[in-house]
Amino acid sequence: MSATRPRVQKAAKSARGPEPIDGSNEPVDPLRDPALYLNRELSQLDFNFRVLAQAQDESVPLLERLKYLCIACTNLDEFFEIRAATMHHAQDFGVPLPPDGLTPATVLKRIHERTAQLVEAQYSCWNQVLRPAMSEAGVRVLGREQWTARQTRWLRAYFRDEVMPVLSPLGLDPAHPFPKILNKSLNIVVVLKGKDAFGRVGNLAIVRAPRSLPRIIQLPESISGGEYDFVFLSSVLSEFVHELFPGMDVKGAYQFRVTRNSELIVDDEEVENLALALRDELAGRGYLRAMRLEISAKCPKPIVRTLLQNFDLPENAVYRIDGPVNLNRISQIFDLVQRPDLKFPPFQQRLPKGTDAMFELIADGDILLHHPFDSFAPVLELIKQAAEDPNVLAIKQTLYRTGKDSGIVEHLIQAARNGKDVTVVVELRARFDEEANLGLADRLQEAGVQVVYGVVGYKTHAKMLLVVRREGRKLRRYVHLGTGNYHAGTARVYTDFGLLTTDPDIANDVHLLFQQMSGLAPAIGLKRLLQSPFTLHAGVIARIERETAHAKAGRPARIVAKMNALNEPQVMRALYVASQAGVQIDLIIRGACALRPGVPGVSENIRVRSIVGRFLEHHRVYWFANDGEPDLFCASADWLERNLLRRVETGFPILDPEIAVRVRSESLDNYLADNLNAWELREDGTYDKIVPDGDTMPHSAQGWLLAHLCG
């Protein structure tokens, strides 16, 4: 696989070097110049344009394109719930500025401007591209203007029988002020004229769509004539809402939705019981500060102003929608439509031989699992067999996200019931999984598992499993370390690495880490692993500086790293210094990147690319050439401030030479050769889609892995 740089569709803009930052002729520290850095929030927001591009790509199966559109929408929801909310928090409390120097107010203004462009592109894709293409393929989403008389009769009956009984319309008057609107709930604001049974003059009413009913209604084929014909619940509500207000005239009905801050802030130092504090916070999460308002494009301006005033939102936080206000609900169609020709072809995950005897398999040598191409089953089997094996004495594991009905949790409970010493570090503050993690922590404790809620002030994001087994007169420790969560569902759609090993040094390091997290142990010296918040940050910088020293000494020097995001200032400055020394640096960063590549005299030796394909790119891999004796680490951590300085993370070395070659080939060289799903970050902060030139064969990194690992 060639790693030569293919051409891009758009030429880079001319680069401009950093300006002095103190008014003098020379900058105090040129590598701290804000002009050298991109804004993390805006970079993260722009990732969704690359996801949306997949929805517009005609080479992608049609229903998969629909899924990409929905992903871009759900990503935007989460962006406002977390990232935009964080900016408001920064504005309120005056936190230090990031390296790019942009104030929170400036970032929020640019967020709304860029989001307006994204929303317009999303609905243009739906209205002008995907919806017509789906209709042509026999999958129709029917608007009110398309309903036949027969369909209308059926939908009216559906409204009366299924929808109307669970609705509770609320007329707004002095006795009924504007209600609390739940985060991301679908609502209809209804304009009324006339008087009700009590003589009250109608003005406005709010109707909240029932959360218990599906947002997409599939019409019976006998009624519609098509096997896959659908109607939005919001369309049914809008069409028949007048039946809720007999004797009054409905002058208009307009969908709206408000997105609220969903970031739970619990001061670890101030609470006596983190679990209780989180439960209290979760109770009010759906009604925190409003961040944006989506509303029908046809809604009159006075009503929009009323809503903005009620939600305390500025004018630029409203998005007028030409279509359903919650496009991601269309994702239900993907599962309802049984059309393999409109989806990615299925693939068979690879499964190592001998998984019925996991201890023997791992004892024979290290095992690398490359998900989703390799099955997650060996990890589940290891825990299951450990739970039943009479020679297993103890199991220790970290859990961040596990998914519903997790087999892992069931095996851990069974292990405890079988008399094993089971310790589980449950991170309660896994965003949007807090409630689920509280529930699984309760279940584990009830079964006799020792549950630890991580470390005060630091999220436990490390992915570690340790099994202690008696073998003859000795104890042997079996370890799994991963770049992704212990979640069987995401292991089918995220790219991640998992390492199964009995290496004594790695096993002892993992043992010490569990001791540290559960026993308030002091800082420890690890032999093989790098650990946040203690040695991972320093270890990464030391290895970057080592490459810099090699380059200055005239030796070949290179860094290749893959991760989800980058914004840690010291790491970025170290990379700039390395680039200035001549180190060739390739970064494969899926989402936000605050480093600005290609700046003359600073970062012209740094290339940054993003891969967006069938699977979500999630593994973290760091490779340092080290003058012919390369260092290769897989990790749970991105090069973000939070991961390197405010979380418990692990970076684990790949010691087996053959496995190290595999990791580099499959996750680095392979991805640098991608010219079908790759985007290159330019110096001005924009991304260009990479396309193969006339002499280069098309290459998809994920496609290559499917062919070679699952073929």
Secondary structure in CASP SS format (residue, H / E / C, confidence):
PFRMAT SS
TARGET T0000
AUTHOR 0000-0000-0000
METHOD secondary structure of the structure
MODEL  1
M C 1.00
S C 1.00
A C 1.00
T C 1.00
R C 1.00
P C 1.00
R C 1.00
V E 1.00
Q C 1.00
K C 1.00
A C 1.00
A C 1.00
K C 1.00
S C 1.00
A C 1.00
R C 1.00
G C 1.00
P C 1.00
E C 1.00
P C 1.00
I C 1.00
D C 1.00
G C 1.00
S C 1.00
N C 1.00
E C 1.00
P C 1.00
V C 1.00
D C 1.00
P H 1.00
L H 1.00
R H 1.00
D C 1.00
P H 1.00
A H 1.00
L H 1.00
Y E 1.00
L C 1.00
N C 1.00
R H 1.00
E H 1.00
L H 1.00
S H 1.00
Q H 1.00
L H 1.00
D H 1.00
F H 1.00
N H 1.00
F H 1.00
R H 1.00
V H 1.00
L H 1.00
A H 1.00
Q H 1.00
A H 1.00
Q H 1.00
D C 1.00
E C 1.00
S C 1.00
V C 1.00
P C 1.00
L H 1.00
L H 1.00
E H 1.00
R H 1.00
L H 1.00
K H 1.00
Y H 1.00
L H 1.00
C H 1.00
I H 1.00
A H 1.00
C H 1.00
T H 1.00
N H 1.00
L H 1.00
D H 1.00
E H 1.00
F H 1.00
F H 1.00
E H 1.00
I H 1.00
R H 1.00
A H 1.00
A H 1.00
T H 1.00
M H 1.00
H H 1.00
H H 1.00
A H 1.00
Q H 1.00
D H 1.00
F H 1.00
G C 1.00
V C 1.00
P C 1.00
L C 1.00
P C 1.00
P C 1.00
D C 1.00
G C 1.00
L C 1.00
T C 1.00
P H 1.00
A H 1.00
T H 1.00
V H 1.00
L H 1.00
K H 1.00
R H 1.00
I H 1.00
H H 1.00
E H 1.00
R H 1.00
T H 1.00
A H 1.00
Q H 1.00
L H 1.00
V H 1.00
E H 1.00
A H 1.00
Q H 1.00
Y H 1.00
S H 1.00
C H 1.00
W H 1.00
N H 1.00
Q H 1.00
V H 1.00
L H 1.00
R H 1.00
P H 1.00
A H 1.00
M H 1.00
S H 1.00
E H 1.00
A C 1.00
G C 1.00
V E 1.00
R E 1.00
V E 1.00
L C 1.00
G C 1.00
R H 1.00
E H 1.00
Q H 1.00
W C 1.00
T C 1.00
A H 1.00
R H 1.00
Q H 1.00
T H 1.00
R H 1.00
W H 1.00
L H 1.00
R H 1.00
A H 1.00
Y H 1.00
F H 1.00
R H 1.00
D H 1.00
E H 1.00
V H 1.00
M H 1.00
P H 1.00
V H 1.00
L C 1.00
S C 1.00
P C 1.00
L E 1.00
G E 1.00
L C 1.00
D E 1.00
P C 1.00
A C 1.00
H E 1.00
P C 1.00
F C 1.00
P C 1.00
K C 1.00
I C 1.00
L C 1.00
N C 1.00
K C 1.00
S C 1.00
L C 1.00
N E 1.00
I E 1.00
V E 1.00
V E 1.00
V E 1.00
L E 1.00
K E 1.00
G C 1.00
K E 1.00
D C 1.00
A C 1.00
F C 1.00
G C 1.00
R C 1.00
V E 1.00
G C 1.00
N C 1.00
L E 1.00
A E 1.00
I E 1.00
V E 1.00
R E 1.00
A C 1.00
P C 1.00
R C 1.00
S C 1.00
L C 1.00
P C 1.00
R C 1.00
I E 1.00
I E 1.00
Q E 1.00
L C 1.00
P C 1.00
E H 1.00
S H 1.00
I H 1.00
S H 1.00
G C 1.00
G C 1.00
E C 1.00
Y E 1.00
D E 1.00
F E 1.00
V E 1.00
F E 1.00
L H 1.00
S H 1.00
S H 1.00
V H 1.00
L H 1.00
S H 1.00
E H 1.00
F H 1.00
V H 1.00
H H 1.00
E H 1.00
L H 1.00
F C 1.00
P C 1.00
G C 1.00
M C 1.00
D E 1.00
V E 1.00
K E 1.00
G E 1.00
A E 1.00
Y E 1.00
Q E 1.00
F E 1.00
R E 1.00
V E 1.00
T E 1.00
R E 1.00
N C 1.00
S C 1.00
E C 1.00
L C 1.00
I C 1.00
V C 1.00
D C 1.00
D C 1.00
E C 1.00
E C 1.00
V C 1.00
E C 1.00
N C 1.00
L H 1.00
A H 1.00
L H 1.00
A H 1.00
L H 1.00
R H 1.00
D H 1.00
E H 1.00
L H 1.00
A H 1.00
G H 1.00
R H 1.00
G H 1.00
Y H 1.00
L C 1.00
R C 1.00
A E 1.00
M E 1.00
R E 1.00
L E 1.00
E E 1.00
I E 1.00
S E 1.00
A C 1.00
K C 1.00
C C 1.00
P C 1.00
K H 1.00
P H 1.00
I H 1.00
V H 1.00
R H 1.00
T H 1.00
L H 1.00
L H 1.00
Q H 1.00
N H 1.00
F H 1.00
D C 1.00
L C 1.00
P C 1.00
E H 1.00
N H 1.00
A H 1.00
V E 1.00
Y E 1.00
R E 1.00
I E 1.00
D C 1.00
G C 1.00
P C 1.00
V C 1.00
N C 1.00
L H 1.00
N H 1.00
R H 1.00
I H 1.00
S H 1.00
Q H 1.00
I H 1.00
F H 1.00
D H 1.00
L H 1.00
V C 1.00
Q C 1.00
R C 1.00
P H 1.00
D H 1.00
L H 1.00
K C 1.00
F C 1.00
P C 1.00
P C 1.00
F C 1.00
Q C 1.00
Q C 1.00
R E 1.00
L C 1.00
P C 1.00
K C 1.00
G C 1.00
T H 1.00
D H 1.00
A H 1.00
M H 1.00
F H 1.00
E H 1.00
L H 1.00
I H 1.00
A H 1.00
D C 1.00
G C 1.00
D C 1.00
I E 1.00
L E 1.00
L E 1.00
H E 1.00
H E 1.00
P C 1.00
F C 1.00
D E 1.00
S C 1.00
F C 1.00
A H 1.00
P H 1.00
V H 1.00
L H 1.00
E H 1.00
L H 1.00
I H 1.00
K H 1.00
Q H 1.00
A H 1.00
A H 1.00
E H 1.00
D C 1.00
P C 1.00
N C 1.00
V E 1.00
L E 1.00
A E 1.00
I E 1.00
K E 1.00
Q E 1.00
T E 1.00
L E 1.00
Y C 1.00
R C 1.00
T C 1.00
G C 1.00
K C 1.00
D C 1.00
S C 1.00
G H 1.00
I H 1.00
V H 1.00
E H 1.00
H H 1.00
L H 1.00
I H 1.00
Q H 1.00
A H 1.00
A H 1.00
R H 1.00
N C 1.00
G C 1.00
K C 1.00
D E 1.00
V E 1.00
T E 1.00
V E 1.00
V E 1.00
V E 1.00
E C 1.00
L C 1.00
R C 1.00
A C 1.00
R C 1.00
F C 1.00
D C 1.00
E H 1.00
E H 1.00
A H 1.00
N H 1.00
L H 1.00
G H 1.00
L H 1.00
A H 1.00
D H 1.00
R H 1.00
L H 1.00
Q H 1.00
E H 1.00
A C 1.00
G C 1.00
V C 1.00
Q E 1.00
V E 1.00
V E 1.00
Y C 1.00
G C 1.00
V E 1.00
V C 1.00
G C 1.00
Y E 1.00
K E 1.00
T E 1.00
H C 1.00
A C 1.00
K C 1.00
M E 1.00
L E 1.00
L E 1.00
V E 1.00
V E 1.00
R E 1.00
R E 1.00
E E 1.00
G C 1.00
R C 1.00
K E 1.00
L E 1.00
R E 1.00
R E 1.00
Y E 1.00
V E 1.00
H E 1.00
L E 1.00
G E 1.00
T C 1.00
G C 1.00
N C 1.00
Y C 1.00
H C 1.00
A C 1.00
G C 1.00
T H 1.00
A H 1.00
R H 1.00
V C 1.00
Y E 1.00
T E 1.00
D E 1.00
F E 1.00
G E 1.00
L E 1.00
L E 1.00
T E 1.00
T C 1.00
D C 1.00
P H 1.00
D H 1.00
I H 1.00
A H 1.00
N H 1.00
D H 1.00
V H 1.00
H H 1.00
L H 1.00
L H 1.00
F H 1.00
Q H 1.00
Q H 1.00
M H 1.00
S H 1.00
G H 1.00
L C 1.00
A C 1.00
P C 1.00
A C 1.00
I C 1.00
G C 1.00
L C 1.00
K C 1.00
R C 1.00
L C 1.00
L E 1.00
Q E 1.00
S E 1.00
P C 1.00
F C 1.00
T C 1.00
L H 1.00
H H 1.00
A H 1.00
G H 1.00
V H 1.00
I H 1.00
A H 1.00
R H 1.00
I H 1.00
E H 1.00
R H 1.00
E H 1.00
T H 1.00
A H 1.00
H H 1.00
A H 1.00
K H 1.00
A C 1.00
G C 1.00
R C 1.00
P C 1.00
A C 1.00
R E 1.00
I E 1.00
V E 1.00
A E 1.00
K E 1.00
M E 1.00
N C 1.00
A C 1.00
L E 1.00
N C 1.00
E C 1.00
P H 1.00
Q H 1.00
V H 1.00
M H 1.00
R H 1.00
A H 1.00
L H 1.00
Y H 1.00
V H 1.00
A H 1.00
S H 1.00
Q H 1.00
A H 1.00
G C 1.00
V C 1.00
Q E 1.00
I E 1.00
D E 1.00
L E 1.00
I E 1.00
I E 1.00
R C 1.00
G C 1.00
A C 1.00
C E 1.00
A C 1.00
L E 1.00
R C 1.00
P C 1.00
G C 1.00
V C 1.00
P C 1.00
G C 1.00
V C 1.00
S C 1.00
E C 1.00
N C 1.00
I E 1.00
R E 1.00
V E 1.00
R E 1.00
S E 1.00
I E 1.00
V C 1.00
G C 1.00
R C 1.00
F C 1.00
L E 1.00
E E 1.00
H C 1.00
H C 1.00
R E 1.00
V E 1.00
Y E 1.00
W E 1.00
F E 1.00
A C 1.00
N H 1.00
D H 1.00
G H 1.00
E C 1.00
P C 1.00
D E 1.00
L E 1.00
F E 1.00
C E 1.00
A E 1.00
S C 1.00
A C 1.00
D C 1.00
W E 1.00
L C 1.00
E H 1.00
R H 1.00
N H 1.00
L H 1.00
L H 1.00
R C 1.00
R E 1.00
V E 1.00
E E 1.00
T E 1.00
G E 1.00
F E 1.00
P E 1.00
I C 1.00
L C 1.00
D C 1.00
P H 1.00
E H 1.00
I H 1.00
A H 1.00
V H 1.00
R H 1.00
V H 1.00
R H 1.00
S H 1.00
E H 1.00
S H 1.00
L H 1.00
D H 1.00
N H 1.00
Y H 1.00
L H 1.00
A C 1.00
D C 1.00
N C 1.00
L C 1.00
N C 1.00
A E 1.00
W E 1.00
E E 1.00
L E 1.00
R C 1.00
E C 1.00
D C 1.00
G C 1.00
T C 1.00
Y E 1.00
D E 1.00
K E 1.00
I E 1.00
V C 1.00
P C 1.00
D C 1.00
G C 1.00
D C 1.00
T C 1.00
M C 1.00
P C 1.00
H C 1.00
S C 1.00
A H 1.00
Q H 1.00
G H 1.00
W H 1.00
L H 1.00
L H 1.00
A H 1.00
H H 1.00
L H 1.00
C C 1.00
G C 1.00
END
